Amino acid sequence: MQEIPFYLRVGHFLPSSMSDSNTTNFTNPSTFILLGIPGLEAAHLWISIPFCAIAATAVLGNFTILFTVMTEPSLHEPMYYFLCMLAVNDLLLSTSTIPKMLSIFWFNLREIDFSACLTQMYFIQCFSVMASGILVAMAFDRYVAICNPLRHSTILTNSVVAKIGLAVILRSSMLIIPNPILASRWPYCRTNIIPHTYCDGIAVVKLACADIRASSYYGLFLAFFITGVDVFLIAISYIQILRAIFSLPTKDARLKAFRTCGSHIFVFLIFLIPSLFSIMTHRFGQNVPLHFHVLMANLYLLVPPMLNPIIYGVRTKQIRNQLFRLFTRKAT
């Protein structure tokens, strides 16, 4: 006899059109159950292999960036301070999702406490917004370095860098805090089954048996407000940078600067596009297969922390040279 999948044994994600006979009558459950990737439960072990490899690469790469910058005084400059901020944020984002995700894939540990679920939801959203803000700060740093190189050290002093970092933290913390507060106030009387590998914000509030338009509208506002502001600021910075690049006297200098800016823009798009896709399909993509949506939502959290150390770190000549010196020193 064919085994009934886990998500059918405990109940499955019930859309708003579900029949009352399929609902579970309880209010504010003490725990939620994370399904993992619905429909692909049999492949969880195999899916965990690339996910684990991506996470391990992200952790190793970001720790390498932090160690390299901390041990080399010549790298104590605004560009590398912002890179360290991004590395710390990527490590925190990875540790917010990976442990629970792998515990589902490897040990079938699907339960998560209600308050822990809201806490995870908050930190995932907070670190995601923080990453976007740091990318804006890095774009501003490149703008000053290329367009006003003689004033770079006077404009971006250590105190200014610290204030920018604090502003990024405060912006994300304050803008995201209403989401878990609203989610904690809704009654949950349909099901406690979340068809996801982590406590995604809209996936959680969709389980509420109440009018969740406040959460939905605020989530859309955040998505378009934060994305719109950050994309605008990054676009302005790189338009000015490109203008400066095309005025450089030699072709090699233009090509080198363009490659640097192009890789930065590529990382931002890798971060931005899957994020917007995840947000929009949750609200309007009823025809998108659920397993595809969950996979995309996971890749959006896993891939940028892996790519950031490669694009911003290894491809940066100063960091590459310092790593080479460290390895050759240990070899001798």
One Martini backbone bead per residue (centre of mass of N, CA, C, O) as a GRO file, in nm:
protein
  332
    1MET     BB    1   0.098   0.035   0.022
    2GLN     BB    2   0.071   0.362  -0.006
    3GLU     BB    3   0.208   0.622   0.138
    4ILE     BB    4   0.110   0.880   0.328
    5PRO     BB    5   0.170   1.182   0.342
    6PHE     BB    6   0.230   1.390   0.591
    7TYR     BB    7   0.048   1.639   0.504
    8LEU     BB    8  -0.213   1.442   0.500
    9ARG     BB    9  -0.209   1.340   0.796
   10VAL     BB   10  -0.207   1.650   0.933
   11GLY     BB   11  -0.258   1.816   0.702
   12HIS     BB   12  -0.305   2.105   0.496
   13PHE     BB   13  -0.294   2.364   0.305
   14LEU     BB   14  -0.553   2.608   0.347
   15PRO     BB   15  -0.743   2.779   0.170
   16SER     BB   16  -1.001   3.010   0.157
   17SER     BB   17  -1.184   2.777  -0.010
   18MET     BB   18  -1.233   2.595   0.204
   19SER     BB   19  -1.380   2.364   0.386
   20ASP     BB   20  -1.502   2.318   0.704
   21SER     BB   21  -1.433   2.006   0.725
   22ASN     BB   22  -1.104   2.077   0.699
   23THR     BB   23  -1.093   2.205   0.967
   24THR     BB   24  -0.950   2.337   1.266
   25ASN     BB   25  -1.070   2.374   1.603
   26PHE     BB   26  -0.871   2.642   1.694
   27THR     BB   27  -0.683   2.869   1.910
   28ASN     BB   28  -0.386   2.961   1.921
   29PRO     BB   29  -0.139   2.787   1.882
   30SER     BB   30   0.157   2.666   2.025
   31THR     BB   31   0.204   2.531   1.737
   32PHE     BB   32   0.375   2.468   1.444
   33ILE     BB   33   0.385   2.316   1.108
   34LEU     BB   34   0.647   2.229   0.898
   35LEU     BB   35   0.663   2.082   0.579
   36GLY     BB   36   0.848   2.226   0.379
   37ILE     BB   37   0.817   2.075   0.062
   38PRO     BB   38   0.548   2.047  -0.101
   39GLY     BB   39   0.556   1.727  -0.272
   40LEU     BB   40   0.890   1.679  -0.172
   41GLU     BB   41   0.942   1.485   0.075
   42ALA     BB   42   1.106   1.246  -0.061
   43ALA     BB   43   1.346   1.477  -0.142
   44HIS     BB   44   1.473   1.613   0.110
   45LEU     BB   45   1.754   1.484   0.128
   46TRP     BB   46   1.852   1.581  -0.154
   47ILE     BB   47   1.795   1.886  -0.114
   48SER     BB   48   1.993   1.924   0.133
   49ILE     BB   49   2.265   1.918  -0.011
   50PRO     BB   50   2.270   2.196  -0.163
   51PHE     BB   51   2.181   2.363   0.080
   52CYS     BB   52   2.424   2.293   0.260
   53ALA     BB   53   2.644   2.389   0.065
   54ILE     BB   54   2.554   2.682   0.049
   55ALA     BB   55   2.569   2.744   0.352
   56ALA     BB   56   2.868   2.670   0.395
   57THR     BB   57   2.979   2.877   0.193
   58ALA     BB   58   2.863   3.126   0.333
   59VAL     BB   59   3.002   3.094   0.606
   60LEU     BB   60   3.295   3.075   0.508
   61GLY     BB   61   3.305   3.337   0.340
   62ASN     BB   62   3.221   3.543   0.566
   63PHE     BB   63   3.444   3.469   0.769
   64THR     BB   64   3.677   3.538   0.579
   65ILE     BB   65   3.616   3.835   0.549
   66LEU     BB   66   3.635   3.912   0.847
   67PHE     BB   67   3.923   3.810   0.900
   68THR     BB   68   4.072   3.974   0.683
   69VAL     BB   69   3.991   4.262   0.776
   70MET     BB   70   4.084   4.240   1.078
   71THR     BB   71   4.403   4.154   0.999
   72GLU     BB   72   4.402   4.417   0.796
   73PRO     BB   73   4.469   4.752   0.811
   74SER     BB   74   4.436   4.832   0.498
   75LEU     BB   75   4.108   4.746   0.524
   76HIS     BB   76   4.031   5.009   0.702
   77GLU     BB   77   3.757   5.083   0.525
   78PRO     BB   78   3.448   5.159   0.421
   79MET     BB   79   3.410   4.926   0.217
   80TYR     BB   80   3.487   4.699   0.436
   81TYR     BB   81   3.282   4.768   0.648
   82PHE     BB   82   3.034   4.708   0.472
   83LEU     BB   83   3.118   4.416   0.411
   84CYS     BB   84   3.099   4.326   0.708
   85MET     BB   85   2.804   4.387   0.748
   86LEU     BB   86   2.709   4.188   0.530
   87ALA     BB   87   2.835   3.934   0.655
   88VAL     BB   88   2.683   3.940   0.923
   89ASN     BB   89   2.399   3.940   0.799
   90ASP     BB   90   2.429   3.671   0.644
   91LEU     BB   91   2.478   3.495   0.894
   92LEU     BB   92   2.209   3.563   1.035
   93LEU     BB   93   2.022   3.471   0.807
   94SER     BB   94   2.118   3.177   0.793
   95THR     BB   95   2.064   3.109   1.106
   96SER     BB   96   1.745   3.160   1.078
   97THR     BB   97   1.700   2.896   0.869
   98ILE     BB   98   1.886   2.638   0.844
   99PRO     BB   99   1.842   2.466   1.102
  100LYS     BB  100   1.537   2.409   1.057
  101MET     BB  101   1.551   2.303   0.770
  102LEU     BB  102   1.741   2.056   0.831
  103SER     BB  103   1.558   1.927   1.051
  104ILE     BB  104   1.341   1.854   0.845
  105PHE     BB  105   1.510   1.690   0.635
  106TRP     BB  106   1.661   1.488   0.849
  107PHE     BB  107   1.442   1.463   1.128
  108ASN     BB  108   1.137   1.565   1.112
  109LEU     BB  109   1.137   1.860   1.258
  110ARG     BB  110   0.837   2.055   1.242
  111GLU     BB  111   0.815   2.196   1.499
  112ILE     BB  112   0.699   2.527   1.619
  113ASP     BB  113   0.680   2.776   1.808
  114PHE     BB  114   0.491   3.047   1.804
  115SER     BB  115   0.706   3.255   1.903
  116ALA     BB  116   0.938   3.144   1.724
  117CYS     BB  117   0.800   3.202   1.456
  118LEU     BB  118   0.779   3.512   1.490
  119THR     BB  119   1.082   3.554   1.531
  120GLN     BB  120   1.176   3.443   1.261
  121MET     BB  121   1.010   3.631   1.085
  122TYR     BB  122   1.143   3.893   1.179
  123PHE     BB  123   1.449   3.831   1.115
  124ILE     BB  124   1.424   3.773   0.818
  125GLN     BB  125   1.307   4.051   0.739
  126CYS     BB  126   1.522   4.228   0.874
  127PHE     BB  127   1.778   4.116   0.721
  128SER     BB  128   1.673   4.176   0.438
  129VAL     BB  129   1.650   4.485   0.471
  130MET     BB  130   1.942   4.526   0.562
  131ALA     BB  131   2.079   4.433   0.302
  132SER     BB  132   1.963   4.655   0.124
  133GLY     BB  133   2.090   4.893   0.284
  134ILE     BB  134   2.388   4.808   0.245
  135LEU     BB  135   2.386   4.825  -0.065
  136VAL     BB  136   2.339   5.127  -0.067
  137ALA     BB  137   2.596   5.206   0.089
  138MET     BB  138   2.792   5.079  -0.121
  139ALA     BB  139   2.704   5.257  -0.357
  140PHE     BB  140   2.783   5.525  -0.224
  141ASP     BB  141   3.081   5.460  -0.187
  142ARG     BB  142   3.142   5.425  -0.493
  143TYR     BB  143   3.056   5.706  -0.575
  144VAL     BB  144   3.264   5.863  -0.410
  145ALA     BB  145   3.525   5.713  -0.509
  146ILE     BB  146   3.476   5.791  -0.823
  147CYS     BB  147   3.357   6.099  -0.817
  148ASN     BB  148   3.517   6.171  -0.510
  149PRO     BB  149   3.820   6.080  -0.426
  150LEU     BB  150   3.936   6.330  -0.254
  151ARG     BB  151   3.666   6.310  -0.043
  152HIS     BB  152   3.625   6.026   0.079
  153SER     BB  153   3.767   6.050   0.370
  154THR     BB  154   3.579   6.302   0.459
  155ILE     BB  155   3.295   6.179   0.419
  156LEU     BB  156   3.384   5.868   0.506
  157THR     BB  157   3.392   5.830   0.806
  158ASN     BB  158   3.370   5.640   1.080
  159SER     BB  159   3.118   5.788   1.193
  160VAL     BB  160   2.948   5.772   0.935
  161VAL     BB  161   2.948   5.466   0.906
  162ALA     BB  162   2.812   5.413   1.181
  163LYS     BB  163   2.551   5.576   1.119
  164ILE     BB  164   2.464   5.409   0.877
  165GLY     BB  165   2.444   5.140   1.025
  166LEU     BB  166   2.232   5.237   1.232
  167ALA     BB  167   2.015   5.318   1.024
  168VAL     BB  168   1.976   5.036   0.904
  169ILE     BB  169   1.884   4.899   1.166
  170LEU     BB  170   1.645   5.088   1.239
  171ARG     BB  171   1.480   5.061   0.984
  172SER     BB  172   1.427   4.754   0.997
  173SER     BB  173   1.319   4.728   1.287
  174MET     BB  174   1.075   4.934   1.264
  175LEU     BB  175   0.930   4.829   0.999
  176ILE     BB  176   0.888   4.516   1.098
  177ILE     BB  177   0.743   4.502   1.383
  178PRO     BB  178   0.434   4.495   1.292
  179ASN     BB  179   0.413   4.205   1.185
  180PRO     BB  180   0.426   4.029   1.452
  181ILE     BB  181   0.207   4.187   1.597
  182LEU     BB  182  -0.025   4.123   1.404
  183ALA     BB  183   0.009   3.810   1.405
  184SER     BB  184  -0.048   3.782   1.724
  185ARG     BB  185  -0.364   3.891   1.697
  186TRP     BB  186  -0.455   3.658   1.546
  187PRO     BB  187  -0.675   3.411   1.481
  188TYR     BB  188  -0.619   3.041   1.491
  189CYS     BB  189  -0.878   2.813   1.332
  190ARG     BB  190  -0.778   2.617   1.097
  191THR     BB  191  -0.450   2.583   1.102
  192ASN     BB  192  -0.092   2.469   1.175
  193ILE     BB  193  -0.007   2.455   0.869
  194ILE     BB  194   0.308   2.514   0.704
  195PRO     BB  195   0.406   2.544   0.358
  196HIS     BB  196   0.723   2.533   0.480
  197THR     BB  197   1.063   2.590   0.605
  198TYR     BB  198   0.947   2.863   0.717
  199CYS     BB  199   0.833   3.168   0.868
  200ASP     BB  200   0.643   3.309   0.663
  201GLY     BB  201   0.454   3.575   0.684
  202ILE     BB  202   0.206   3.519   0.487
  203ALA     BB  203   0.179   3.213   0.559
  204VAL     BB  204   0.086   3.268   0.848
  205VAL     BB  205  -0.160   3.476   0.816
  206LYS     BB  206  -0.333   3.280   0.630
  207LEU     BB  207  -0.430   3.106   0.891
  208ALA     BB  208  -0.623   3.310   0.963
  209CYS     BB  209  -0.964   3.380   1.103
  210ALA     BB  210  -0.935   3.674   0.949
  211ASP     BB  211  -0.885   4.000   0.873
  212ILE     BB  212  -0.564   4.051   0.687
  213ARG     BB  213  -0.527   4.334   0.543
  214ALA     BB  214  -0.320   4.476   0.720
  215SER     BB  215  -0.086   4.280   0.662
  216SER     BB  216  -0.096   4.286   0.352
  217TYR     BB  217  -0.065   4.594   0.306
  218TYR     BB  218   0.196   4.631   0.469
  219GLY     BB  219   0.368   4.434   0.305
  220LEU     BB  220   0.339   4.586   0.035
  221PHE     BB  221   0.449   4.852   0.129
  222LEU     BB  222   0.729   4.752   0.206
  223ALA     BB  223   0.813   4.632  -0.063
  224PHE     BB  224   0.778   4.904  -0.234
  225PHE     BB  225   0.923   5.108  -0.056
  226ILE     BB  226   1.198   4.977  -0.014
  227THR     BB  227   1.255   4.903  -0.306
  228GLY     BB  228   1.214   5.182  -0.432
  229VAL     BB  229   1.426   5.339  -0.270
  230ASP     BB  230   1.674   5.154  -0.321
  231VAL     BB  231   1.670   5.151  -0.629
  232PHE     BB  232   1.693   5.455  -0.666
  233LEU     BB  233   1.965   5.498  -0.516
  234ILE     BB  234   2.130   5.295  -0.683
  235ALA     BB  235   2.074   5.416  -0.961
  236ILE     BB  236   2.195   5.693  -0.910
  237SER     BB  237   2.479   5.599  -0.839
  238TYR     BB  238   2.534   5.431  -1.112
  239ILE     BB  239   2.492   5.658  -1.310
  240GLN     BB  240   2.724   5.833  -1.204
  241ILE     BB  241   2.940   5.618  -1.238
  242LEU     BB  242   2.909   5.574  -1.546
  243ARG     BB  243   2.980   5.860  -1.623
  244ALA     BB  244   3.267   5.843  -1.502
  245ILE     BB  245   3.370   5.600  -1.662
  246PHE     BB  246   3.333   5.727  -1.960
  247SER     BB  247   3.561   5.956  -1.872
  248LEU     BB  248   3.785   5.780  -1.890
  249PRO     BB  249   4.085   5.757  -2.064
  250THR     BB  250   4.085   5.440  -2.049
  251LYS     BB  251   3.977   5.127  -2.130
  252ASP     BB  252   4.074   4.963  -1.884
  253ALA     BB  253   3.944   5.143  -1.667
  254ARG     BB  254   3.654   5.112  -1.766
  255LEU     BB  255   3.637   4.800  -1.750
  256LYS     BB  256   3.700   4.767  -1.449
  257ALA     BB  257   3.468   4.944  -1.338
  258PHE     BB  258   3.236   4.796  -1.485
  259ARG     BB  259   3.276   4.516  -1.355
  260THR     BB  260   3.227   4.603  -1.068
  261CYS     BB  261   2.940   4.720  -1.106
  262GLY     BB  262   2.809   4.473  -1.241
  263SER     BB  263   2.838   4.277  -0.998
  264HIS     BB  264   2.670   4.446  -0.800
  265ILE     BB  265   2.407   4.448  -0.961
  266PHE     BB  266   2.372   4.141  -0.975
  267VAL     BB  267   2.335   4.092  -0.671
  268PHE     BB  268   2.086   4.272  -0.636
  269LEU     BB  269   1.905   4.113  -0.835
  270ILE     BB  270   1.923   3.839  -0.688
  271PHE     BB  271   1.780   3.963  -0.437
  272LEU     BB  272   1.521   4.105  -0.563
  273ILE     BB  273   1.357   3.915  -0.756
  274PRO     BB  274   1.283   3.676  -0.563
  275SER     BB  275   1.149   3.853  -0.353
  276LEU     BB  276   0.917   3.962  -0.532
  277PHE     BB  277   0.813   3.689  -0.622
  278SER     BB  278   0.731   3.587  -0.341
  279ILE     BB  279   0.532   3.814  -0.270
  280MET     BB  280   0.340   3.797  -0.525
  281THR     BB  281   0.262   3.489  -0.520
  282HIS     BB  282   0.122   3.492  -0.244
  283ARG     BB  283  -0.112   3.697  -0.356
  284PHE     BB  284  -0.136   3.626  -0.701
  285GLY     BB  285  -0.010   3.307  -0.741
  286GLN     BB  286  -0.223   3.053  -0.773
  287ASN     BB  287  -0.069   2.900  -1.033
  288VAL     BB  288   0.169   2.848  -0.860
  289PRO     BB  289   0.357   2.618  -0.751
  290LEU     BB  290   0.431   2.556  -0.430
  291HIS     BB  291   0.718   2.429  -0.456
  292PHE     BB  292   0.835   2.662  -0.627
  293HIS     BB  293   0.793   2.888  -0.426
  294VAL     BB  294   0.963   2.766  -0.192
  295LEU     BB  295   1.227   2.741  -0.345
  296MET     BB  296   1.259   3.044  -0.409
  297ALA     BB  297   1.252   3.143  -0.113
  298ASN     BB  298   1.515   2.991  -0.038
  299LEU     BB  299   1.712   3.105  -0.251
  300TYR     BB  300   1.681   3.405  -0.161
  301LEU     BB  301   1.830   3.334   0.122
  302LEU     BB  302   2.094   3.161   0.017
  303VAL     BB  303   2.249   3.288  -0.231
  304PRO     BB  304   2.352   3.575  -0.152
  305PRO     BB  305   2.542   3.482   0.090
  306MET     BB  306   2.726   3.326  -0.117
  307LEU     BB  307   2.794   3.560  -0.332
  308ASN     BB  308   2.907   3.805  -0.178
  309PRO     BB  309   3.202   3.704  -0.116
  310ILE     BB  310   3.273   3.671  -0.418
  311ILE     BB  311   3.204   3.949  -0.541
  312TYR     BB  312   3.319   4.142  -0.298
  313GLY     BB  313   3.583   3.974  -0.226
  314VAL     BB  314   3.750   3.786  -0.427
  315ARG     BB  315   3.728   4.019  -0.659
  316THR     BB  316   3.903   4.173  -0.462
  317LYS     BB  317   4.226   4.247  -0.466
  318GLN     BB  318   4.298   4.298  -0.166
  319ILE     BB  319   4.171   4.035  -0.054
  320ARG     BB  320   4.317   3.835  -0.236
  321ASN     BB  321   4.605   3.910  -0.142
  322GLN     BB  322   4.564   3.852   0.160
  323LEU     BB  323   4.493   3.553   0.128
  324PHE     BB  324   4.754   3.472  -0.009
  325ARG     BB  325   4.940   3.554   0.228
  326LEU     BB  326   4.816   3.369   0.442
  327PHE     BB  327   4.863   3.095   0.296
  328THR     BB  328   5.172   3.123   0.245
  329ARG     BB  329   5.250   3.158   0.544
  330LYS     BB  330   5.142   2.876   0.637
  331ALA     BB  331   5.312   2.701   0.436
  332THR     BB  332   5.595   2.812   0.564
   0.00000   0.00000   0.00000
